[in-house]
């Protein structure tokens, strides 16, 4: 089971829900949104966990992996947002 226990993970899910991205694009976008340095150790282990749980897929474009949510991933994002909404 994937835990979304940080703003970085939450924003990463929301960003992937909006459009497919590679890891670098995701780090750059999160850095701008959160006004915080985001390293690959924040992003790639989370993407790997999402992949292992069938929540994201990727396609190769040269050496890059372009990540996108699966149908289960889209459902997971919606459920996660509902949980956060209840807290707020």
C-alpha positions in Angstrom: 0.0 0.0 0.0 1.3 3.4 -1.0 1.4 6.1 1.8 1.1 9.7 0.9 2.6 11.2 4.0 4.2 14.4 2.7 3.3 17.4 0.6 5.9 16.4 -1.9 4.2 13.1 -2.6 0.8 14.7 -2.7 1.9 17.3 -5.2 3.7 14.7 -7.3 0.4 12.8 -7.6 -1.5 15.9 -8.5 1.1 16.8 -11.0 1.0 13.4 -12.7 -2.8 13.6 -12.6 -2.5 16.7 -14.7 -0.1 15.4 -17.3 2.6 12.8 -17.9 6.1 13.8 -16.9 9.6 12.5 -16.5 11.3 12.6 -13.1 13.3 15.7 -13.8 10.2 17.7 -14.9 8.4 16.5 -11.8 11.3 17.7 -9.5 11.4 21.1 -11.3 7.7 21.6 -11.0 7.6 20.6 -7.4 10.5 22.9 -6.6 8.6 25.8 -8.1 5.3 25.0 -6.4 6.7 24.2 -3.0 9.6 26.8 -3.1 11.8 24.0 -1.7 14.8 22.1 -3.1 13.5 18.7 -4.4 16.1 16.0 -4.9 15.9 12.8 -6.9 15.7 10.9 -3.5 12.3 12.5 -3.0 11.0 11.5 -6.4 12.4 8.3 -7.8 11.7 6.0 -4.8 8.1 7.3 -4.8 7.8 6.7 -8.6 9.2 3.2 -8.1 6.7 2.5 -5.3 3.8 3.8 -7.5 5.0 1.6 -10.4 5.2 -1.5 -8.1 1.6 -0.9 -7.0 0.4 -0.5 -10.6 -0.5 3.2 -10.1 1.9 4.5 -12.8 3.3 3.3 -16.1 6.1 4.7 -18.1 7.2 4.8 -21.6 10.8 5.3 -22.7 11.7 8.3 -24.8 15.4 7.8 -25.5 16.9 7.5 -22.1 14.1 9.2 -20.3 11.1 7.5 -18.6 7.9 9.4 -19.1 5.5 8.5 -16.3 1.7 8.6 -16.4 -1.0 7.4 -14.1 -2.9 4.2 -14.8 -6.7 4.0 -14.2 -6.0 2.6 -10.7 -3.6 5.5 -10.2 -6.2 8.1 -11.2 -8.6 6.4 -8.7 -5.9 6.5 -6.1 -5.3 10.2 -6.6 -9.0 10.9 -6.3 -9.3 8.9 -3.1 -6.2 10.5 -1.6 -7.5 14.0 -2.4 -10.8 13.1 -0.7 -9.0 12.0 2.4 -6.9 15.2 2.5 -10.1 17.2 1.9 -11.7 15.6 5.0 -8.7 16.6 7.1 -8.8 20.1 5.9 
